Amino acid sequence: MLKALVQILASLFFGVMGSKFTLTYFQELQDEGSKPLLLVISLALLILGGVFLFNVIRDFLKAKKKKAQIDPNAVDASIASTLDKNNAMTADWEKTNDTRDKLKMLEIAGKAEE
């Protein structure tokens, strides 16, 4: 996550700087003639920003694809085992409640006989 954030910020920085150098080149071209070095630097910065942005997008798509490739059978098996455990606990709970109710009935019957 930190790597992606740094690459996005670097992409934005290089893109803005490349745009600034391009704007400076064209403004100087209007005034007195510009140095072609500014155009080369601006293009290099814009390309570098694009490369960083491309890497971030590519990594994001790879992670999304990897997340989508989770085996659905493994998930279903774990859900089935969880359901089996829950059903077993529910059956035990019902048995406990039935036993408690029977004991209460016996207690009430014992008090009524006295």
C-alpha positions as a Markdown table, in Angstrom:
| # | Residue | x | y | z |
|---|---|---|---|---|
| 1 | Met | 0.0 | 0.0 | 0.0 |
| 2 | Leu | 2.8 | 2.4 | 0.9 |
| 3 | Lys | 4.6 | 1.5 | -2.4 |
| 4 | Ala | 1.5 | 2.3 | -4.4 |
| 5 | Leu | 1.0 | 5.6 | -2.5 |
| 6 | Val | 4.6 | 6.7 | -3.2 |
| 7 | Gln | 4.3 | 5.7 | -6.8 |
| 8 | Ile | 1.1 | 7.7 | -7.2 |
| 9 | Leu | 2.7 | 10.8 | -5.5 |
| 10 | Ala | 5.8 | 10.4 | -7.7 |
| 11 | Ser | 3.6 | 10.1 | -10.8 |
| 12 | Leu | 1.8 | 13.3 | -9.9 |
| 13 | Phe | 5.0 | 15.1 | -9.1 |
| 14 | Phe | 6.7 | 14.2 | -12.3 |
| 15 | Gly | 3.6 | 14.9 | -14.3 |
| 16 | Val | 3.2 | 18.4 | -12.8 |
| 17 | Met | 6.9 | 19.1 | -13.3 |
| 18 | Gly | 6.8 | 17.9 | -16.9 |
| 19 | Ser | 3.8 | 20.1 | -17.6 |
| 20 | Lys | 5.6 | 23.1 | -16.0 |
| 21 | Phe | 8.7 | 22.6 | -18.1 |
| 22 | Thr | 6.5 | 22.2 | -21.2 |
| 23 | Leu | 4.7 | 25.4 | -20.5 |
| 24 | Thr | 8.0 | 27.2 | -19.8 |
| 25 | Tyr | 9.4 | 25.9 | -23.1 |
| 26 | Phe | 6.4 | 27.2 | -25.1 |
| 27 | Gln | 6.4 | 30.5 | -23.3 |
| 28 | Glu | 10.1 | 31.1 | -24.0 |
| 29 | Leu | 9.5 | 29.9 | -27.6 |
| 30 | Gln | 7.0 | 32.8 | -28.0 |
| 31 | Asp | 9.3 | 35.4 | -26.5 |
| 32 | Glu | 12.9 | 35.0 | -27.6 |
| 33 | Gly | 13.4 | 31.4 | -28.7 |
| 34 | Ser | 13.6 | 28.5 | -26.4 |
| 35 | Lys | 16.2 | 25.8 | -25.5 |
| 36 | Pro | 15.3 | 22.4 | -26.8 |
| 37 | Leu | 16.7 | 21.0 | -23.6 |
| 38 | Leu | 13.6 | 22.1 | -21.8 |
| 39 | Leu | 11.4 | 20.1 | -24.2 |
| 40 | Val | 13.5 | 17.0 | -23.7 |
| 41 | Ile | 13.4 | 17.3 | -19.9 |
| 42 | Ser | 9.7 | 17.9 | -20.0 |
| 43 | Leu | 9.0 | 14.9 | -22.2 |
| 44 | Ala | 11.3 | 12.7 | -20.0 |
| 45 | Leu | 9.4 | 13.9 | -16.8 |
| 46 | Leu | 6.0 | 13.2 | -18.4 |
| 47 | Ile | 7.1 | 9.8 | -19.6 |
| 48 | Leu | 8.5 | 9.0 | -16.1 |
| 49 | Gly | 5.2 | 10.1 | -14.5 |
| 50 | Gly | 3.3 | 7.9 | -16.9 |
| 51 | Val | 5.5 | 4.9 | -16.2 |
| 52 | Phe | 4.9 | 5.3 | -12.4 |
| 53 | Leu | 1.2 | 5.6 | -13.0 |
| 54 | Phe | 1.2 | 2.6 | -15.3 |
| 55 | Asn | 3.0 | 0.5 | -12.7 |
| 56 | Val | 0.5 | 1.4 | -10.0 |
| 57 | Ile | -2.5 | 0.5 | -12.3 |
| 58 | Arg | -0.9 | -2.8 | -13.3 |
| 59 | Asp | -0.2 | -3.8 | -9.7 |
| 60 | Phe | -3.7 | -2.9 | -8.7 |
| 61 | Leu | -5.2 | -5.0 | -11.6 |
| 62 | Lys | -2.9 | -8.0 | -10.7 |
| 63 | Ala | -4.0 | -7.8 | -7.1 |
| 64 | Lys | -7.7 | -7.6 | -8.1 |
| 65 | Lys | -7.3 | -10.6 | -10.5 |
| 66 | Lys | -5.5 | -12.6 | -7.8 |
| 67 | Lys | -8.2 | -11.9 | -5.3 |
| 68 | Ala | -10.8 | -13.0 | -7.8 |
| 69 | Gln | -9.0 | -16.3 | -8.4 |
| 70 | Ile | -9.8 | -17.6 | -4.9 |
| 71 | Asp | -10.9 | -21.3 | -5.1 |
| 72 | Pro | -14.7 | -21.3 | -4.4 |
| 73 | Asn | -14.6 | -25.0 | -3.4 |
| 74 | Ala | -12.2 | -24.1 | -0.5 |
| 75 | Val | -14.5 | -21.4 | 0.7 |
| 76 | Asp | -17.6 | -23.7 | 0.4 |
| 77 | Ala | -15.8 | -26.4 | 2.4 |
| 78 | Ser | -14.9 | -24.1 | 5.2 |
| 79 | Ile | -18.5 | -22.7 | 5.3 |
| 80 | Ala | -19.8 | -26.3 | 5.3 |
| 81 | Ser | -17.6 | -27.2 | 8.2 |
| 82 | Thr | -18.6 | -24.1 | 10.1 |
| 83 | Leu | -22.3 | -24.9 | 9.5 |
| 84 | Asp | -21.7 | -28.5 | 10.8 |
| 85 | Lys | -20.1 | -27.2 | 13.9 |
| 86 | Asn | -22.9 | -24.7 | 14.5 |
| 87 | Asn | -25.5 | -27.5 | 13.9 |
| 88 | Ala | -23.8 | -29.7 | 16.5 |
| 89 | Met | -23.7 | -26.9 | 19.0 |
| 90 | Thr | -27.4 | -26.2 | 18.5 |
| 91 | Ala | -28.2 | -29.8 | 19.0 |
| 92 | Asp | -26.2 | -29.9 | 22.2 |
| 93 | Trp | -27.9 | -26.7 | 23.4 |
| 94 | Glu | -31.4 | -28.1 | 22.7 |
| 95 | Lys | -30.5 | -31.3 | 24.6 |
| 96 | Thr | -29.3 | -29.2 | 27.5 |
| 97 | Asn | -32.5 | -27.1 | 27.5 |
| 98 | Asp | -34.7 | -30.3 | 27.4 |
| 99 | Thr | -32.8 | -31.8 | 30.3 |
| 100 | Arg | -33.1 | -28.5 | 32.3 |
| 101 | Asp | -36.9 | -28.4 | 31.6 |
| 102 | Lys | -37.3 | -32.0 | 32.7 |
| 103 | Leu | -35.4 | -31.3 | 35.9 |
| 104 | Lys | -37.6 | -28.3 | 36.6 |
| 105 | Met | -40.7 | -30.3 | 36.1 |
| 106 | Leu | -39.4 | -33.0 | 38.5 |
| 107 | Glu | -38.5 | -30.3 | 41.0 |
| 108 | Ile | -42.0 | -28.8 | 40.8 |
| 109 | Ala | -43.6 | -32.3 | 41.0 |
| 110 | Gly | -41.5 | -33.0 | 44.1 |
| 111 | Lys | -42.6 | -29.8 | 45.8 |
| 112 | Ala | -46.2 | -30.5 | 45.0 |
| 113 | Glu | -46.0 | -34.0 | 46.7 |
| 114 | Glu | -44.7 | -32.5 | 49.9 |
